[in-house]
Amino acid sequence: MIKLFNIKFLITLLFLTKISFSGMAQCGLQVSRVIPIGEMSKVLSPGMSYEFTIKPSENYQRVKIGFAIGYYSLDALQDTFFTFATHSGGNGTQVVPGYEIWISYYVIPFGLTSEWKVLDESFTPFIGFDLYFYLTGFEHIEYYPSYLNLNETKYTWAAAALPKAGLSFELGRKWLILAGVGKSLGFQQGGNSQYYWKPFINISYYPR
């Protein structure tokens, strides 16, 4: 299953690269820091995210709308999380000690991106709004003696809005640098909530 996702990701990336360098769009590489907040910040540590962006626009245009696809993985804060669960039975409610282990957690985000330059200048603040969909895969162990022994590999979908703001700097008509921070606001709860801060830098090139 993971190999299939990797093949689809590579095909999509090659297709977008071909479109970009055929002179139809502006292509870029974005490097971000994914910093979980909320419930997931208690389990997962921050990690790096890498995205390919494509925008059918030129540097001088104040409004840019495009597409992004990327990848990131997050490590667990610790090897084992000791926890407990309650179990109700013939002997009443019992507290059962156990543990959880997050073996792997990776995400392929893709979606629409947009930015608006506040000033019609080569160096200006910008604000933006992204809409992402996330394909998340994780392997998770949960164990409570005599009650639960779960070892699951799971793939789920999620969606999130990501408002952002920062600074935009044009280098002639070919290069554009964006640096800013966004906040992902997931529509789901739980293990795939996608709530995080996202400081980033994006370097784009327009081949025409």
N, C-alpha and C positions, 0 to 999 in steps of 0.2 A: 504493500500500500504506500509506504513512504517513497519507494523508488518511482512509482507511478506519479505521485505528486511532484517529485523532482523533475521528471521528464516533461510534464506539462508546464512547469515553471520555466524550464530552459527554453522550450519551444516558444512560449509567450515572450520571453525576454529577447530572443533572437528576432522574432517578428517585429517587435517594437523598435529594436535597434535598426533594422533594415528600413523601416518607415522614416525614422529620424534622419539617418544619413542619406536618404534619397532626396533630402531638401524639403520635406513636407512639414517638419516640426522641429521644435527645440527639445533637445534631450539632456538629461541631467542625472547626476548621482547624488543621492542624499544620504548622509550619515547622521544618525540620531542616537540619543540615549533614552532608552525606555525605562522609566522609573515608576514601578507599580505603586498605586495608592489604594486605600481601602483594605478590604479583606485579603487581597492577593499580596499586599505588601508584607503581611505577616508570614508568608510562605516563600515568595520568590524574590530574589535579589535583582537589582538593575542589570541591564544588559544592553549591548549595542544592536542597532537595527540598520540595515542597508537596503536602500530602495532605488529603483530605476524610475525616473519620471519622464514623461513626454507631454509637450504642450504645443498645440498648433498655433503659435503666436511668436511675435518678435519682441526684442528687448524694450522697444519704445512704447509698446502697448501697455496701458495702465491696468487693464483687467486681463488676467490669464487664467484659463481653465484647462485642465489636463487630466492625465491618468497616471497612476503610480502602482507599482507592484514591488514587493520586497520580501525580506525574511529576517526573523530574529528568534533567538532562543534565550531562555532565562534559566538560571540555576537556582536550586533550592537554597534557602538561607542556611540550612543545616542538613546533615545526613538523615536524621530521624527526628520526627516530631512525636513526642509522647503525648497521648491524649486519653480521653475516656468517653464512654457512651453509657447511656442508661438502657436497661432491659427490664421489661415488665413481664412477669410470668406468674406461676403458681405460688412462688415465694415472695411475691410483691415486686417492687421496683428495686433493681440492683444496679450499682455503679460498676462498670466493667472497664478496667484499664486496658489500653492498647497503644498502637502507634501507627503512624502514617509515614510513607516514604515517597517523595516525588523524584522519580528516576530521570525523566526528561519532560521538557515543555518547550515546544517550538510553534511558531506562528508564521503563516504566509498572509500578509495584509495586501489588499488591492482595492482600488476605488478611485473616486474623483477628487481632484485637488483644485483649489482656486486661490488666487491672490489679487489684491487691489492695492496699487500704489497710492499712498495718500497724496503725494506731490508728483507733479509731472517733471521730475528731475532724475538725474543719473544716480543720486544718492538720496534715498527717501525711506521713511517708515512704510510698512505695509501691514495690512490685516488680511486674514484669509479664513477659509472654512473648507474642511475636507470631510468627505463621507467615505468611510472605510467598511469593507467586509473582511472578515478574518476567518481563515481556515486554521484551526488549532488542533495540534496533536499532542497528547501527553500520555506518559506511562506512570501509573500510580498504584501503590500498594497500601492497603488498609487492613489491619489485623487486630481482632479482639478474640482472645482465647475462648473456644467453645461456641462462639456466636458468629464470627465473620472472618473469612480469610479471602480477601479480594485482591487480585492482581489484574489490572485492566489496562489495555491500550485503547485509547478512545480518540475519535476525531469529531470535532464539533464546529459549527458555524456560529459566528457572532457578527454584530454590526455596531458601529459607533460613529458619533459625530466628533469632529476635532477642530474647534476654533483655535486660531493661532495669530501671532503678531510678531513683528521683528523689523529688521532693516534690510533694504534691497540696494545693491550696488552694481551698476552696469559698467562693464569694461568694453567700451566701443559697442559695436553692433553684434558681436559674436558671443561674448561671455556675460553671464549674469550670476551673481552670488547672493543668496538669501541666507540670513542667519536669524533665528528666532526661537520661540518656544510655543508649544501647543499643549492642549490638555484633552486627552481622549475621554469621552463620556459614553461609556458602553450602554447599550439598551438592555443587556442581560445582567443577571446576577449570578454569583457563584464562581466556579472555577474558570469560566470563560467571560468574565465581566468586562475585560479590556478597559479598565480605569487606570490611567497613568499620565504622568507628565512626560513631555517629549521635547527637550531642547534639540535643535538640529542645525545643520548647515547643508545647503544645496548649491552645487555648482553646475550650471547649465551651459550648453554650447549650441549655437545656432549655425548650421553648416552653410547656409546660403551666403 
